Amino acid sequence: MPTFRSKPSTIKVEETNILQGYKSLSVEMQGWRSSMEDASVMGDLDSGTRYYAVLDGHGGEEVARFAQEHLFVPLRGLSSHPSPEQITEAFILTDLSLRTHVEALLSCSRNPKKKRSSCFSGQMLEMRRDYPEMSIQEITGTLIARNAGAVTSVAFVNGRNLTVATLGDCQAFLVRRTSEGGLQAVDLQSRVHQLSDEGESARVRAAGLDVSGEPPRIQGCLAVSRAIGDLRFKSQEQNGVLLPVGRQPVSVIPEITEYELTESDEYIFLGCDGIFEVLTPQQIADYLSEAPDDLAGLLESCIATTATETFGKDNMSAVLAHLRVD
């Protein structure tokens, strides 16, 4: 379960990028959480496709930062805009890489010498006993991949082609100028992958795991049903056979939607769930219409003002990708 600071850290990590003439911005803020587990990324592929992503880590920052570096590698050599199948394969390959790229995963820790939980330490002792041939680094990386994960929302843009891949409870929306001159937020996914969704919880139960509590969690601990990492939930078997990725209780298969952009589309906004706990997409669009590109102020407006509040206490990260050349 997350732990919190006595006072929030409102220091912002901000970046502005120009990709093929299109401006994009990102901002990350730790907030009330005791550590920062989010990441964001903006870049382009050889095909001329621009990509933007927020990655919301849990159980540590390592998987989010690993995916930040590795998720787009399988797509870089493509000669055309990536297809849904190619994007899905990139997610699967990133998940598989966590099992073999132990040193790379360990290097993603902001503080390699940080104190781990007593539960993590107990698992270390068990693995040292059961696998004496493994080094401390291998054991540590293996346990991180088992216990940490990351959800994400990714947007790929090439000309008028927009493809959005959502995994977990990050969200993306498009801001479109209406015929009356106002700005309208348009969701870019049909749902978030939480256990309150009947289809998601049914897959988890079909794999033999419990979904219970309020909010509902898998085995009492994980509140999302799709993620990169969380490998302890990806070793379920039925009749002695490992479940395929699409039927694993915590699936790495993203929901992918494709859109054709119009001349009325202004920008894409991607954010972690800590923002959407506080503001709706339309409220975010309204804020940014009054304060264009002020992502830092937007995050500041979401943060809880007291330690007793329920919402506004998560890490917060956002990316804004303009669809018009300045």
C-alpha positions in Angstrom: 0.0 0.0 0.0 1.2 3.6 -0.7 2.9 5.7 2.0 2.7 9.4 2.2 4.8 12.4 3.2 3.8 14.8 6.0 3.8 17.6 3.4 3.5 17.3 -0.4 6.4 17.9 -2.7 5.2 20.3 -5.4 8.5 20.5 -7.3 7.7 20.0 -11.0 9.9 18.2 -13.6 8.9 19.9 -16.8 10.0 19.4 -20.4 9.1 21.0 -23.7 9.8 19.3 -27.0 9.4 20.1 -30.7 8.8 17.1 -32.8 8.5 17.6 -36.6 7.4 21.2 -35.8 4.7 20.1 -33.3 5.1 21.4 -29.7 4.6 19.0 -26.8 5.0 19.4 -23.1 5.2 17.1 -20.1 5.2 17.7 -16.3 5.7 15.3 -13.4 5.0 16.0 -9.7 5.6 13.7 -6.7 2.9 15.3 -4.5 2.0 13.6 -1.2 3.5 10.2 -2.1 6.7 9.2 -0.3 8.3 8.4 -3.7 7.9 9.4 -7.3 6.9 6.4 -9.4 5.7 8.1 -12.7 7.4 8.7 -15.9 6.6 10.3 -19.3 8.2 10.3 -22.7 7.9 12.1 -26.1 9.7 11.1 -29.2 9.4 10.0 -32.9 9.9 6.9 -34.9 11.7 6.3 -38.2 8.3 6.1 -39.9 7.7 9.8 -39.0 5.2 8.8 -36.3 5.3 10.9 -33.1 4.7 9.2 -29.8 3.7 10.5 -26.4 3.1 8.6 -23.2 2.5 8.8 -19.5 3.6 5.8 -17.3 2.2 5.4 -13.8 4.2 3.1 -11.7 3.2 1.1 -8.6 5.3 -0.9 -6.2 8.3 1.2 -7.3 9.4 3.4 -10.2 11.6 0.8 -11.9 9.0 -0.7 -14.3 7.7 2.6 -15.4 11.2 3.9 -16.1 12.1 0.6 -17.8 9.1 0.9 -20.1 10.0 4.5 -20.8 13.2 3.3 -22.4 12.2 0.0 -23.9 8.5 0.1 -25.0 9.2 2.0 -28.3 12.4 0.1 -29.3 10.5 -2.6 -31.3 8.7 0.1 -33.3 11.6 2.3 -34.2 12.6 0.6 -37.4 9.1 0.5 -39.0 8.6 2.2 -42.3 5.0 3.1 -41.7 2.7 4.1 -38.8 2.6 1.2 -36.3 -0.4 -1.1 -36.6 -2.4 -2.3 -33.5 -0.8 -5.7 -33.9 2.7 -4.1 -33.8 1.9 -2.0 -30.8 0.5 -4.9 -28.9 3.6 -6.9 -29.7 5.8 -4.1 -28.4 3.9 -4.3 -25.1 4.3 -8.0 -24.9 8.1 -7.8 -25.7 8.6 -5.2 -23.0 6.9 -7.4 -20.5 9.1 -10.3 -21.5 12.2 -8.2 -21.3 11.7 -7.7 -17.6 12.5 -11.3 -17.1 15.9 -11.1 -18.8 17.1 -7.5 -18.6 17.8 -7.6 -14.9 20.7 -5.1 -14.9 18.7 -2.6 -17.0 15.8 -2.9 -14.6 18.0 -2.2 -11.6 19.5 0.8 -13.3 16.0 2.3 -13.5 15.9 2.8 -9.7 16.4 6.5 -8.7 18.0 5.2 -5.5 19.5 1.8 -5.9 20.4 1.7 -2.2 16.9 2.6 -1.0 15.4 0.6 1.8 13.0 -2.1 0.7 10.0 -3.2 2.6 10.2 -6.0 5.2 8.1 -8.2 2.9 10.6 -7.6 0.0 13.5 -8.5 2.4 11.7 -11.7 3.4 11.3 -12.7 -0.2 15.0 -12.0 -0.8 15.9 -14.4 2.0 13.6 -17.1 0.5 15.1 -16.7 -3.0 18.7 -16.8 -1.7 17.8 -20.0 0.0 16.0 -21.6 -2.9 18.3 -20.3 -5.7 21.8 -20.1 -4.3 23.3 -19.9 -7.8 21.6 -16.5 -8.4 23.4 -13.2 -7.5 22.0 -10.6 -5.2 21.5 -8.4 -8.3 19.6 -11.1 -10.1 17.4 -11.8 -7.1 16.6 -8.1 -6.6 15.7 -7.5 -10.2 13.5 -10.6 -10.3 11.6 -9.5 -7.2 11.2 -6.0 -8.6 9.7 -7.4 -11.8 7.4 -9.6 -9.7 6.2 -6.9 -7.4 6.3 -3.6 -9.4 4.4 -2.6 -12.4 3.3 0.3 -14.6 0.1 1.3 -16.4 0.2 3.7 -19.4 -1.6 5.7 -22.0 0.3 6.1 -25.3 -0.6 8.2 -28.4 0.9 7.7 -31.8 0.4 10.4 -34.4 1.3 10.4 -38.1 -0.5 12.9 -40.3 -4.2 12.5 -39.6 -3.7 9.0 -38.1 -4.0 8.8 -34.4 -3.7 5.5 -32.5 -4.1 5.3 -28.7 -3.0 2.4 -26.6 -4.3 2.2 -23.0 -3.2 -0.2 -20.3 -4.6 0.3 -16.8 -6.1 3.5 -15.4 -4.2 6.2 -17.2 -6.4 8.2 -19.6 -6.1 10.2 -22.9 -8.5 12.6 -24.5 -8.5 14.9 -27.5 -9.5 18.5 -27.4 -11.6 19.6 -30.4 -12.8 23.1 -31.3 -16.5 23.2 -31.9 -18.4 25.1 -34.5 -19.4 27.6 -31.8 -15.7 28.2 -31.0 -15.6 26.3 -27.7 -13.3 23.4 -26.8 -14.7 19.9 -26.3 -12.9 17.0 -24.7 -13.3 13.7 -26.5 -12.3 10.5 -24.7 -9.8 8.3 -26.5 -10.5 5.1 -24.7 -13.8 3.3 -23.9 -12.9 2.5 -20.2 -10.2 2.2 -17.7 -8.9 -1.2 -16.7 -9.9 -1.4 -13.1 -11.6 -4.2 -11.2 -14.9 -2.4 -11.1 -15.2 -3.2 -14.8 -17.1 -6.5 -15.1 -15.2 -7.8 -18.0 -11.9 -7.1 -16.3 -12.8 -8.7 -13.0 -14.3 -11.7 -14.8 -10.9 -12.4 -16.5 -9.2 -12.2 -13.2 -11.6 -14.7 -11.5 -11.5 -17.0 -14.5 -7.7 -17.2 -13.9 -8.4 -18.4 -10.4 -7.6 -15.2 -8.4 -9.8 -13.3 -5.9 -11.3 -9.9 -6.6 -12.7 -8.3 -3.5 -12.7 -5.1 -1.3 -13.7 -1.5 -1.9 -12.2 -0.4 -4.1 -11.9 -4.0 -5.5 -8.4 -5.4 -5.7 -6.7 -8.6 -6.9 -5.8 -10.8 -4.0 -6.3 -7.7 -1.8 -3.4 -5.7 -3.2 -3.6 -4.6 -6.9 -6.3 -2.2 -8.1 -5.6 -2.5 -11.9 -6.2 -5.4 -14.1 -3.7 -4.6 -16.9 -0.1 -3.5 -16.5 3.5 -4.0 -17.6 5.3 -5.9 -14.9 3.5 -7.4 -11.9 4.9 -10.7 -13.0 3.7 -12.5 -9.9 0.2 -12.3 -11.5 1.4 -13.7 -14.9 2.5 -17.2 -13.9 -1.0 -18.7 -13.5 -1.6 -22.1 -15.1 -4.6 -24.1 -16.0 -4.3 -27.9 -16.5 -0.5 -27.5 -16.2 -0.3 -25.0 -19.1 0.6 -21.3 -18.6 -2.3 -19.0 -19.5 -1.8 -17.0 -22.7 -1.2 -13.3 -22.3 -4.8 -12.3 -23.2 -6.2 -14.5 -20.3 -3.7 -13.6 -17.6 -5.3 -12.0 -14.6 -3.0 -8.9 -15.0 -2.8 -8.6 -18.8 -0.3 -6.7 -20.8 -2.6 -6.5 -23.8 -3.5 -2.8 -24.3 -6.9 -1.5 -25.5 -6.1 0.1 -28.9 -8.3 2.6 -30.7 -7.7 4.3 -34.0 -8.9 7.8 -35.0 -8.8 10.1 -38.0 -7.8 13.6 -36.9 -9.7 16.6 -38.3 -8.8 20.3 -38.8 -10.8 21.1 -35.6 -8.5 19.0 -33.4 -6.2 21.1 -31.1 -4.2 18.8 -28.9 -4.0 15.5 -27.1 -3.8 15.2 -23.3 -2.5 12.1 -21.5 -2.5 11.8 -17.7 -2.2 9.4 -14.8 -5.2 8.6 -12.7 -4.1 11.0 -9.9 -5.3 13.8 -12.1 -8.5 12.2 -13.2 -9.5 11.4 -9.6 -9.9 15.2 -9.2 -10.8 16.6 -12.7 -12.8 15.4 -15.6 -11.4 15.7 -19.1 -13.7 18.7 -19.9 -12.6 20.5 -16.7 -9.0 20.0 -17.8 -9.8 21.4 -21.2 -11.6 24.3 -19.7 -8.6 25.1 -17.4 -6.2 25.0 -20.3 -8.4 27.2 -22.4 -7.9 29.9 -19.8 -4.2 29.1 -19.1 -2.8 27.5 -22.3 0.0 25.0 -21.8 0.0 25.6 -18.0 0.4 21.9 -17.0 2.3 22.8 -13.8 -0.6 25.0 -12.7 -3.1 22.3 -13.6 -1.3 19.7 -11.4 -1.0 22.2 -8.6 -4.8 22.7 -8.8 -5.3 19.0 -8.3 -3.2 18.5 -5.2 -4.9 17.8 -1.9 -4.6 20.7 0.6 -4.7 18.6 3.7 -3.4 15.1 4.7 -6.9 13.9 5.5 -8.3 14.3 2.0 -8.8 11.1 -0.1 -8.1 12.5 -3.6 -5.3 14.6 -4.9 -2.6 12.7 -3.0 -1.2 10.6 -5.8 1.9 11.2 -8.0 0.7 13.2 -11.0 2.0 13.3 -14.6 0.7 14.7 -17.8 1.7 15.2 -21.4 0.1 17.7 -23.8 0.7 17.2 -27.5 -0.3 20.0 -29.9 -1.8 19.0 -33.3 -1.1 22.3 -35.0 2.3 23.7 -36.0 3.0 27.0 -34.3 
